[in-house]
Amino acid sequence: MGDSSLQIGEIARRSGVSVDTVRYYERRQLLPSAQRTGGGYRVFSPKAVDQIKFIKQAQELGFSLDEIKALLTTGGAEECIQVRNLLGSKLAEVDPKIKRLKAFRKVMAGHIAACSEEIENRGADAHCPVLF
């Protein structure tokens, strides 16, 4: 255990997660198993901070922990193909969501314009066109 090893609390602090989250990721094998000090403390490589940040970012993008585990796997062409296919399927999920959000945005913008026009034209006598 070199001088660059970090205890679990420091890994958690630097990566912005709880100690329990670090332990959970370790149990799920998203992080390499921690080494132990003579006193039994878990110590990790500083690389674990980047791994945890990647995991959190991937979760925010909608990846499950099982999918993230597949992304973290390193290896040859077969694994690269699996990662490419996983990324492709996520992209295919995102495109329809973007289309729905754009349509929703257009509806909201229309409602805002209608409300603004009603208020401008009728002032205090305005009736919300969105609700009626």
N, C-alpha and C positions, 0 to 999 in steps of 0.2 A: 504494500500500500504506500504509494508515493505521496509526496507533499501535495500533489494536485488533487488528491481525493477529497471529496466533500461529504460532510455528514448529511443525513436525510433532511434535517431542518433547513440547512443552507440551500440544498437543491430545491426544496419546496419554495423557499423565499425567492430565489432567483428566477424560478419559472412561474411564479404567481399562482401556485396551487397549494392545497393543504398537504400536510405530511401523510394523512390518510390516502389522499389521491396518489401520491408517489408509491405508497405501499400497494395500493390497488393495481396500479399500472405494472408494478413488478410482479404481482401475483398473476396478472393476465398475460405476462411475458411480453409486454410492450416495451419494457426496459430490461436490460440484462440484470441478472441477479446481483444484488449488492454484495460486496465483500464485507467481512466483519472485522472490526478491530479486536484487539485483545480483550477489551471491555465489553464486547458484544454489540457495539454500535454499527449500524449500517453505514457504509461509505460507498459513494458512487464516483464515477468519472465525471468531470465537468461537462462532458458530452451529453450527459443525461438531461441537462437543462435544455439544450437544443432539441433533444428528442421529445421532451414533454411539451415544449412550445409548439413543435410540429403536430403532436397529437391533439392539442387544444385547437390549433388552427384547423386541422382536418375535421374535427368534430363540429366546429362552427360552420364548415362548408357542407355538413350533412353526412359525413362518413361515420359509420358505426365503428366501434372499437375492433370488431372482427375485420372489417375492411381496412382499418388503419394498420392492424397487425400484418395484413397481407402487403400493404404498401411499404412497411418497414423491413420486409424480408429482402435480403440482398442475395443475389446469385446470378445465374446464367440467363440465357435467352428465354427459357420456359417461364421463369418467374417474371421476367420483363414483359413477356406477352400477357401474363395474368394481370400484372399491374396496368398495362395499357388497356386491357379489356375492362378492368374495373373502373378506370378513369373515364373510358368511353361511355360506360353505362351511367355513371354519375352525370356526365355531360348531357346525355340523352334525357335524364330526369330534370335537369336544370332548364333546358330550352323551353319546354311547355310552361314551366313556372314563370319564366321571364315573359312569355307571351301573355299569360293571365294577368301578371302584374302590370304590364303595359296597358292592357285593356281596362283594368281597374283604375289605373292612373288617369286614363282618358275620361272615364265616367266621373271621377272625383273632380277633375279640372272643369268638366262641364257643369257640375253642381255648384262649384265655387263661382263660376262665371254667371250662372243663373241667379244665385243669391246676390251677388254684387249688383247685377242689373236690376233686380227687384228692389233692393235697398236704394239704389241711385234714383230709380224712377218713382218709387212710392214713399220713400222716407219712412216716417213713423208708422204709416199705414201698410207697410210691406207685410206680405204673408210668404213664409218660406216655401219656395217652389219645390224644394226637395221633399218636404213632408206632406205636400198636397198633390 
